[in-house]
Amino acid sequence: MKKLLLSIVMICLIAITSVGQKAPTGNPKDFRLKTCLHSVSYMGVWRGQATLSIDEFLLKAKEFGYDGVMLAAKRPHVSLIDYDDAARQKLRARIKELGLELVCLAGYTDFCAGIDKAGIPNVEIQAIYVGELARLARDLGTNMVRVFTGYERSDQPYDKQYGLVVEGLQMAGRIAARYGVTIAVQNHHDIALHHDPMKWLIEEVNLPNVRAAFDCWSPTLEGLTPEEIRQAIHTLKPYIVHTTTADYKEHPRFRYELNHSNYVPMTSQMRAVPMGQGFLDYKSFINTLKEIGYQGYIAYEMCEVLEGGGSVENLDKTAKAFIEYVKQFR
């Protein structure tokens, strides 16, 4: 009887969670353009990129006219190590004071990590980490945590790695449900990167609070055409609750072969540019989100070495350019 009651409570918690992040309605009239700035843009991750404190970042987002923010849940921003109960209350009050919405926390996961060390419960460790992020998210006033799947290891069977991702997301999703939080899986890491396996993954995990954070970036680099990306959005329509945007230019690379007096093509380097100045077709992507009645935010990040450098002035200029770019979709 006790196990039955616990199961019923868990189902109720997950059901409540699923209401927090609304799926697309299918009606374009329900689309509302809501903008969100990702704090990774001012975190000093990339060469030459300036580093701002969380409060400095929040002031930028408010000044530029963003509706909400997405906070990186790691140092030097909102790390679990640094945010005790008092710090959480203070940050939540500050976000509310500025009139911003905390859209989600950005978690950094790899459920395939440590796959070659069977004695270490790495999937459990990752799931507990996501669970603690969910508790942090609740305390800060949001009901969503963005996560990744896993980087594929070439020396391990694919399905073994895929299975770890399923197991990890199921554990993390059930823990997150205790806090009323949705787990948004971004199409970023190798496992289930393509939209078809991502749909399969979400349906295999089979939890109402595990959904998709689908971006334009990876399907473009997978070689999909704008029409194929449009179809991908329709494939994932029941599950898309978040998206993050950024635009890029491709810098071709070559290695000189002395013995042949020639150059050998290498993998291109991607560089960040202001929205609308790169090769990604965001007009088609955002219009398709509108077409399906997307209900989430459109986040923006500067997550590579940026054209013009990483000074605060250039970051600010580029963040403002995003707000101007998306006005055409209102």
Summary of the structure (lengths in Angstrom):
residues: 330
radius of gyration: 20.2
end to end distance: 52.7
largest distance: 77.6
contacts: 1104
relative contact order: 0.16
helix: 44%
strand: 19%
